[in-house]
Amino acid sequence: MLTFGRRAFLVGIVCVSLILRRRAPAVAQLVVATPLNSSLRATLVAVVETIVPRDQDPGAVDAGVPGRIVAHLATHPDALALYRNGLELVDRLARQAGARSFDALDGPARERILASLQSGPAGPRESAGVFLRRVRRDVLAFFWGSVAGHRVVDYRPPLAGYPEYADPPSAAPRPRS
């Protein structure tokens, strides 16, 4: 009579399961379509680069801000519509200025076009002004929240909470009345 140990039993189960295993049906990979076409994405990169350009420190493009904005737009349809309209307007204004697209312009020309969005007939309340405020807010938030943004200002986030709150100083003595 043969006796099997626990190890032999487990090896047997694994071998049998491998022999009897059926091929799993192929699982389709999740394909996330980019919410912006290539031309609008190039315009977005140029807008981001104009708002926080690279100088002696990394800029917003170096920090991966365009990709973070695109990922955000994939889950926020209202923001996506605002960005599409705003980026198309920026490209249209660049073509009116004689360039083939916004990303073909130099820095000062890009800045002039972005500044013109703020001074429309209804000012910042116009959709162009709303787009400018939104894209500026998103670029700055994603840049300063990035590792590259932290390095620019030498910010080192705490690794385990805030030590000064873990052991607060004792209360100051009250003056005698």
Secondary structure as GFF3:
##gff-version 3
##sequence-region A 1 177
A	DSSP	alpha_helix	6	20	.	.	.	ID=ss1
A	DSSP	alpha_helix	38	51	.	.	.	ID=ss2
A	DSSP	alpha_helix	65	73	.	.	.	ID=ss3
A	DSSP	alpha_helix	77	96	.	.	.	ID=ss4
A	DSSP	three_ten_helix	102	104	.	.	.	ID=ss5
A	DSSP	alpha_helix	107	118	.	.	.	ID=ss6
A	DSSP	three_ten_helix	123	125	.	.	.	ID=ss7
A	DSSP	alpha_helix	127	144	.	.	.	ID=ss8
A	DSSP	alpha_helix	147	152	.	.	.	ID=ss9
A	DSSP	alpha_helix	163	166	.	.	.	ID=ss10
###
